[in-house]
Amino acid sequence: TLTHRSFRVGFLRPLSRRLVTLDPRSIDSKPSTTDATIFNENFDDFLKQQYQPEREEFTYQLDNEWCRPPELPPINYENCNKEDVFNKIPIFGGLTNALKFLLLSAISSLEDGEKCFFIDERQSHFPNHFFETLFEPIGLNEKSDMVRRATTHPRHPHTLHWYAVWNDLEKRRVENSVNNIDALNYENVEGHDLKRNMLKRIWRPLPEIRHKSCEKLEEYVQDEDYIAISMREGDKETEGFIFATAQQYIDKITEVASEHFGDQVPLIFAATDTCDPVKRLRRLKPEWRIVSECDRIDQQGFLLRDHFKWTGGELRQHYEKFFIELFAMAGAKVWIGVSYTNVSWWVYFMRKKTEVKSFYIIDTMGGGTKSIPQMW
């Protein structure tokens, strides 16, 4: 019997979802079964049928859903239980880290009696009200009367910390977990399907952000099929990670070209926080066509604390570059990257399903990558 928020990873009958074998984010191929009765694969069809997306002002040669207005409606955050204690969601860490926990916390709030929630940016590394300069509203407005009354009420808001939605695998919505969100009429939704859906409903870059990103991306890739590679270094060295080498990227690109591009290495879009690895790759493979925002902005490493030193112009330049890279990685035919950055997690759920594997993680620690996407 399926119970509310049932968690069945590990003791469900073997991978029972038909679409598991169609998941481009999968690192290893998975066995196919004929039993697809557990998961509701059409849980959001009614939303797509009823919702009228905003008018498309710009068109691009890109085959990239992130360069079109969202096909799913935003969450109506005011339609929440105003009599209950509100959830306060702190912004923690870098942008994709913060967004990851914001996404999981929003899902948890909606599931848990349709709780009202708002974002608390006061302790973040970002300027005040930074999110509202980039995205459509997420949660209730912190300055609204509704939130003000809730924060002065004897029942103060509950702070929903990141570990509450990450350490608990049920709240993390790992692969093959079963989820029911009564507030959204979502029944028996697989965990990764839920996160992909909710990401599109909660994280909605403003139209001008979308246009600037897609306009620039189009200059790089036009209408070509391409590989996107993510090369994260910067402050990750202080966390004890072993970086992927240029040779590891070369080997994986060559492997992928054989599987997806008829042995011809296609155009490569390199996304990175520091331009040194792109330069190393180009030196080793001068015959490859590699495009990168590094040709426009020669960024040398990224430290989270740099936010406090940057001017407003430097901050805008950094995130303009970052959004171009996110959209590029989401729309690539194949993605190659590493597991030691939250960028990979976020891109994982931005990407579409396809009939063949198209998301590849380079093993830098020697321990294999089999369980990485399943536990995301």
Secondary structure, DSSP 8 states (H G I E B T S, - for coil): ---TT---TTTSSS---GGGGG-TT-SS-----S---SS-TTTTHHHHHH----------S---GGGS--SS----TTSSBTTS--EEEE--SSHHHHHHHHHHHHHHHHHTTSB-EEEE-TTSSS-TTTGGGTBS--SB-TTSHHHHHHHHSSS--EE--GGGGTTSHHHHT-TT-EEEEGGGTEEEEEHHHHHHHHHHHH--B-HHHHHHHHHHHHHHHTT--EEEEEE--GGGGGGT-----HHHHHHHHHHHHHHHSTT---EEEEEESSSHHHHHHHHH-TTS-EEEGGGT-------GGGGGT--HHHHHHHHHHHHHHHHHHHH-SEEEE-SSSHHHHHHHHHS---SS--EEE--SSSS-STTHHHH-
